[in-house]
Amino acid sequence: MGQRSAANRQAARRTDERAHQLTLQVLAAAGQARLSGRDLAVLLAISHQRIHQLQRKRPE
């Protein structure tokens, strides 16, 4: 059972990282689409505050 738990945690980490990368890709494309932070929040199902945080962290 320990190996399965470790494998599940590793899979969850990979999935989280993939979701994060996809979110950053959406944020990068959002400028071209002229979407507001609140529109992005609805599309990504995260708060508009989190959108703002991610936009500030994003490399230019």
MOQUIDA-V981048 format. One record per residue. N is the residue number from 1. RES is the residue in three letters. PHI is phi in degrees with one decimal (* if undefined). Layout:
[[N:RES:PHI] [N:RES:PHI]]
This chain:
[[1:MET:*] [2:GLY:-62.3] [3:GLN:-66.0] [4:ARG:-65.5] [5:SER:-63.4] [6:ALA:-63.6] [7:ALA:-64.8] [8:ASN:-65.8] [9:ARG:-64.1] [10:GLN:-64.1] [11:ALA:-63.3] [12:ALA:-64.6] [13:ARG:-62.7] [14:ARG:-63.1] [15:THR:-65.5] [16:ASP:-60.9] [17:GLU:-64.1] [18:ARG:-63.5] [19:ALA:-61.9] [20:HIS:-63.1] [21:GLN:-62.4] [22:LEU:-64.7] [23:THR:-61.2] [24:LEU:-64.4] [25:GLN:-64.9] [26:VAL:-63.4] [27:LEU:-61.7] [28:ALA:-64.2] [29:ALA:-80.1] [30:ALA:-64.4] [31:GLY:-60.7] [32:GLN:-67.6] [33:ALA:-82.8] [34:ARG:57.0] [35:LEU:-89.3] [36:SER:-77.1] [37:GLY:-60.0] [38:ARG:-70.4] [39:ASP:-62.2] [40:LEU:-61.5] [41:ALA:-58.9] [42:VAL:-66.0] [43:LEU:-63.4] [44:LEU:-94.8] [45:ALA:58.3] [46:ILE:-133.0] [47:SER:-71.4] [48:HIS:-66.0] [49:GLN:-65.3] [50:ARG:-66.7] [51:ILE:-57.7] [52:HIS:-60.1] [53:GLN:-60.3] [54:LEU:-66.7] [55:GLN:-65.9] [56:ARG:-68.6] [57:LYS:-78.9] [58:ARG:-61.9] [59:PRO:-68.3] [60:GLU:-81.4]]
